[in-house]
Structures are given as structure tokens and as C-alpha cells.
Amino acid sequence: MKTQIWILGGTGRSGRTIAAHLAQRGLTAVLVGRDAHRLHAAAERTDSETLQVPSLATAVSEIGRQRPAVVINTIGPFTTTAPEVVHACRAVGSHYLDLANDVAALSAAFEMHDAATRAGHTLVTGAGFGVTATESVVVKLCEGRPAPLRVRVDMVPSMAMEEGTAGEALIGTLLGGLAGRRITDGHLAPARILSDAVRLTLPDGSRVTTASMPLGELLAAHRASGARHVLSASSETPASPLIRAMMPAVSTLMRWERLRSFTTRRLARVRVKAKERPREHSWGHAVATWADGETREGWLRLGDAQAYTGAVAAEITSRLLAGQGRPGAYTPAALFGSALAESCGAEYLLPRPGGRGHASDSDPTR
Ligand SMILES: NC(=O)c1ccc[n+]([C@@H]2O[C@H](COP(=O)([O-])OP(=O)(O)OC[C@H]3O[C@@H](n4cnc5c(N)ncnc54)[C@H](OP(=O)(O)O)[C@@H]3O)[C@@H](O)[C@H]2O)c1
């Protein structure tokens, strides 16, 4: 087994960000990709090595041959790419992590828990901003307590965009997340997408609306809390009431595979303009309510959401290389606890008892 770290999709936004964060930790990545020119440009920027392969299938056979220590998969949709990459990793004992953020991909990863345990390798799914920022707050709120009755998580990302196309990996994942779901009575149940809109006041005083968006956070929050009722919401939902009204019909249409593939290809080519980060911070938020009526609320404050994804994946990789993981399939905070989020540069803010202001973990008054 080599101590190499491979990043599949190493030329992409996430791949390059992760490589840069690994470099900050003194670790060199091997960027794996299809295009020699893009690979070279990305490697130069992040001081990485490269491996050019014609397809994902070839990358998978190279994992079997070269046996890297850790494989980071950034190629979505993960329901398509993860099974064969995980299989190859399991066969040679390589640890695996991905940036999956949809219900189907996380469910599929959890189903591989027993096989991963038997093989002695670690599989970490959801190793990006969305799952980590919300799951970590839930773990923090529930530490040492019985399971709450209800949990709601909200993610409020803020990130700069570089000019370019959205790409099939990102669009495929977004469209895959359009099926409405929530946890009701302990089970995944159909639900209206973009419902349960709430106007949140962020700890910095600014306001944002979130509405239900059942991404991977839903399952991670359910597993972290054991709550009977769980809802996950996002600020990245269309604000227009008209679009909200149309969403259920759109999500039904997206269940037709051919229509979804066509839409994915078209949207992936749409050019996006460079844009600044809209607000200084990104946030993870959770509210847990217990059967006796007690309610606890918490926030995780961090900077750019895309940079945080890079930090999370790099931190988990360095811990796996140091032998700190354990065999099985996990989400980040389920494996490494609530302190992982802080190791990646985020800070918890928990409301002060009595409801006046927030206390951060570094606040001596707590
Ligand atoms: N969990 C989270 O919070 C989180 C955060 C960020 C991103 N993500 C997810 O991570 C994924 C990547 O996002 P991104 O913004 O980095 O996308 P991106 O910039 O489009 O990068 C995708 C990369 O995947 C490669 N790729 C795409 N399709 C491929 C295929 N069929 N075979 C082999 N390589 C392929 C591309 O390589 P080429 O150069 O060869 O085309 C590119 O390097 C998305 O699914 C996104 O939803 C999740």
C-alpha cells in the first residue's frame, strides 16, 4: 500500500480546493483526471502530482494496481460513481471519501457499512460543507442527551463562484436531490420540496429564508440525533413563490431518467459568471426539540463554503492517514465527533441561557 492520496476529478473546483488544503497540511495529492492540459494547470497551482486516465473505469483499475492509501472521489453524481470506486478501494484496503450530498448516495454508502467493516477500510461520505456543517451542530446539541423528538437543520452556504460552466457533476447531483423527503416517525417519507419556509435571523443579525431541501443533511441529522421527525432545509432555494409552486411538478418530471439526463447535459453547459461571496460567513444551523418541550438551537460559523469543503476533505484524509479512522461507513462528524468542524476552521455559536445573544465555544462565560 502506497501512502498516496488520489483525488478523482482532480481538475474540478472541489478537487483543486482539496489539493490546496492538503498542501497546507504538508500532504501532496495525485490529481486524477481525463484532460492532460487541465491536469497540468491544476497541478501547477496546487503543487500536486498527476495521473491522466481516459475514463473513470481506468481510474478504478489503477486503484487496484497502485493501491493508494486514500481515494477522494469528487465526481458526482455519486450514486453513479461511488459504487465502483468504493468496490475497488475495499478490494485493496484503500480508505475512501466523497463529497456526496444527496439522500440516495448517502443511503447507498451506509448500506456498505458491514462490507467496509469486514474489509477493514473506512468509507466517509458527505465530506463537504453541507453534511458536515449541519451534522456537526446536531452532534453538538445532542452530546450526552437522549434522542430528541424533532430536529430541523438549515444550511446557509456563501461562496465565491469562478467563471465557467456548472458541469455535469454538480448539476447531476442537484437534480438528483429534487425528490422531496423528510423523516417522519423514524422513516424516510415523501414530502413537498421547498415547503416549511422559515425566515432565520443569523447570529450576525442578517436575515435569510430557508425552505425544505432534502439533501444528504437529512439522513446525517437523523443518524446523529435519533430524532423521530427530521427536516432539512437550505437557503439555496428559489425565492420566487412561482418557482416554489412549480417545484413539485419539476421534481416529478426529473424522476424520468431520460429527461433528467437530457436536462443535466443542457444545464451543465450553461456558463456561470464569476461572483463574489454574497456574505462573509456560511452557516450550519440546527434546532432540536425534546419530548419534554426543551428546545436547543446551535450554529456553526465558517467562511467560504467551497473552501470549507476543501478543509473538511483534507482534514479527514490526514486523520485517516494517521490511522485515526475506524472500519465502516460514516459521515464526518459521526466518525470524528463535533470537534472535527472546529479543526477545519469553524466555530460553534450556541445561544446563551436566557436567550440573550450567542456564546461561542471560546467564550469564557460558557
Ligand atoms: N457535500 C458538499 O457540501 C459538496 C461541496 C462541493 C461539491 N460537492 C459535490 O462535488 C461534486 C463536484 O463538484 P465540483 O464543483 O468540484 O464539480 P466540477 O468543478 O465540475 O468538477 C468535477 C470533476 O469531475 C470530473 N468528471 C466529471 N464527469 C466525469 C466522468 N464522467 N468521468 C471522469 N471524470 C469526470 C471533471 O473532470 P474533467 O476535467 O475530466 O471533465 C472534473 O474534474 C458535485 O457532485 C458536487 O455536488 C459537494
The ligand as a Gaussian input file, in Angstrom:
#p B3LYP/6-31G(d) Opt

LIG

0 1
 N      -21.078000      17.863000       0.009000
 C      -20.819000      19.126000      -0.281000
 O      -21.026000      20.028000       0.514000
 C      -20.221000      19.441000      -1.644000
 C      -19.450000      20.597000      -1.814000
 C      -18.886000      20.838000      -3.069000
 C      -19.129000      19.947000      -4.103000
 N      -19.911000      18.857000      -3.902000
 C      -20.169000      17.894000      -4.985000
 O      -18.922000      17.508000      -5.557000
 C      -19.091000      17.240000      -6.940000
 C      -18.046000      18.020000      -7.750000
 O      -18.344000      19.392000      -7.695000
 P      -17.367000      20.438000      -8.400000
 O      -17.966000      21.757000      -8.168000
 O      -15.966000      20.165000      -7.984000
 O      -17.559000      20.000000      -9.940000
 P      -16.588000      20.301000     -11.188000
 O      -15.807000      21.541000     -10.969000
 O      -17.456000      20.186000     -12.393000
 O      -15.555000      19.081000     -11.165000
 C      -15.938000      17.776000     -11.486000
 C      -14.712000      16.962000     -11.850000
 O      -15.172000      15.649000     -12.170000
 C      -14.632000      15.249000     -13.418000
 N      -15.638000      14.463000     -14.125000
 C      -16.913000      14.835000     -14.390000
 N      -17.563000      13.821000     -15.003000
 C      -16.669000      12.806000     -15.113000
 C      -16.732000      11.487000     -15.645000
 N      -17.852000      11.011000     -16.199000
 N      -15.626000      10.696000     -15.605000
 C      -14.476000      11.169000     -15.051000
 N      -14.350000      12.416000     -14.531000
 C      -15.433000      13.213000     -14.564000
 C      -14.256000      16.503000     -14.168000
 O      -13.121000      16.163000     -14.901000
 P      -12.766000      16.610000     -16.396000
 O      -11.849000      17.791000     -16.223000
 O      -12.087000      15.418000     -16.927000
 O      -14.084000      16.929000     -17.088000
 C      -13.922000      17.479000     -13.018000
 O      -12.568000      17.366000     -12.673000
 C      -20.537000      17.611000      -7.285000
 O      -21.296000      16.426000      -7.305000
 C      -20.967000      18.498000      -6.129000
 O      -22.351000      18.411000      -5.886000
 C      -20.451000      18.592000      -2.684000

